[in-house]
């Protein structure tokens, strides 16, 4: 800095502050200073002794202004702001711009000592926090930060002070913690740090009922939450709230957040949580059990009948599924009192048993049951005849069966017929007499659904059969004709021989009258001469008879002479019942007209002619050979092949 002294006056521009003892000035002009004495405080400067009307530049460090002297060379009200300087003694200079006159005054700048206090050092979550302070620069902007985040901004007054400024809400999430706050002046940088504590929350809740049936409503009363804090109610671990409420200015609420207790058993575990603080209180509510019951119109029933079922003690307005022995039979719906009535239920058809009937509420889960006693079916049958041959028509009438069920009549393993029971449990079956040996036969008609049996015993009449052969002798290759009568109509006839063992050599069927005339059996080519015992069995007639046939020698080749022989006497037909007894009303001897006559010797075929070179055979060669020659007794000699009965 360059200064020039003229007539004892210091000339030059003052660009900085000067310490009190550094420079001495002439005393002619003068300055006066009023106002604050801290950085950024406003001051007012007045002066005198300058030239009339000249401009006077007033300086305080880097702060300066210009004033105009009046006619007396004085001025007043020149405003300056004290710069942000350390405390100390500083000079205010006034320089006349025309006269060059310089005047000065001393100003002691004091240090800033900011003081700040919160509205509360221990706060409740949700409460308001404000600030009061002093020692800042006049009108200085102030910021408040919590953990580095600005939460309030305001300005000090002209004295660098403020009261209850920068109000903000204490977050609910800060409950139970301590946080650092910094209050700082925006101009001077003056600041103050402090730690404030936030009170913890101790929430509690109480439901309107701790023990209640599912489906009923419950409200909550609680306290210890944040001031005016919204609260939500949650069930179990579910993240979706089921009800909401709001605390008052004391953090309490009453009779809010209504919920419906869900159906089920055990605890319904509710949580009431502050929406902002996340402070939570638990309220486990015990769900009461439903004590439901079933009321049937009867505890005893005949099989397959219907009863009327009622129930009570279920949840209101719920479906109740009814089961019989585990099978669903119907659904009822309860009224507002949890009751139902009038459900028709069909009981099982198994007689002499217990059936468990149960019901389950779809919402309540209540599951009452009881055992129903099922009576017996006392079924019985009548027969249209009590004595008849097997296979003949038989009408069976039955009673006391399950309506609508199929009733099957059997004798042993033989199915005789079936019918359907009507609405009264009666049935008519078009059946037949069982095939059986003569004597008693039990008939059982059984309901296929109920299992109820009706039994009766009838007598199967004996079958009187006769059996004969059209011819009793023949060579291999000859068809044997069986003639029979009196068998069961349509019976299957089986033939075996003593040479084939149990192997059946022929089967055929009797006609509807029980008669047959069949020639399906042919003497095998390899059968040797001799007796052949034929066994003829009627399958349904239960009749077995034996008859003897004589196998004659095979015919000689054409070039050879045929040895003639006498035919055996014919056998009488075998006439007896299927027990082997001749009926009393059958004659001991069958009239000759009904039996084939013994063949005459003239019916024996003649021997083939000899070649021309031979002489004619003697006449006596046509007679039957002697016993010694044929080996067959004369009285029992077999008939010639295919004998023709006498007319």
Secondary structure by P-SEA (a helix, b strand, c coil): cbbbbcccccccccccccccccbbbbccccccccccccccbbbbbbccccccbbbbbbbcccccbbbbbccccccccccccccccccbbbbbbbbcccccbbbbbbbbbbbbbbbbbcccccccccbbbbbcccccccbbbbbbbcccccccccccccccccccccccccccccccccbbbbbbbccccccccbbbbbbbbbbbbbcccccccccbbbbbbcccccccbbbbbbcccccccccccccccccccccccccccccccccbbbbbbccccccbbbbbbbbbbbbcccccccccccccbbbbbbbcccccbbbbbbbccccccbbbbbcccccccbbbbbccccccbbbbbbcccccccbbbbbbbbbbbbbccccccccccccccbbbbbbccccccbbbbbbccccccccbbbccccbbbbbcccccccccbbbbbbbcccccbbbbbbbbbbbbbbbbbbccccccccbbbbbbbcccccbbbbbbbccccccccccccccccccccccccccccccccccbbbbbbbbccccbbbbbbbbbccccccccbbbbbbbbcccccccccccccccccccccccccccccccccccccccccccccccccccccccccccccccccccccccccccccccc
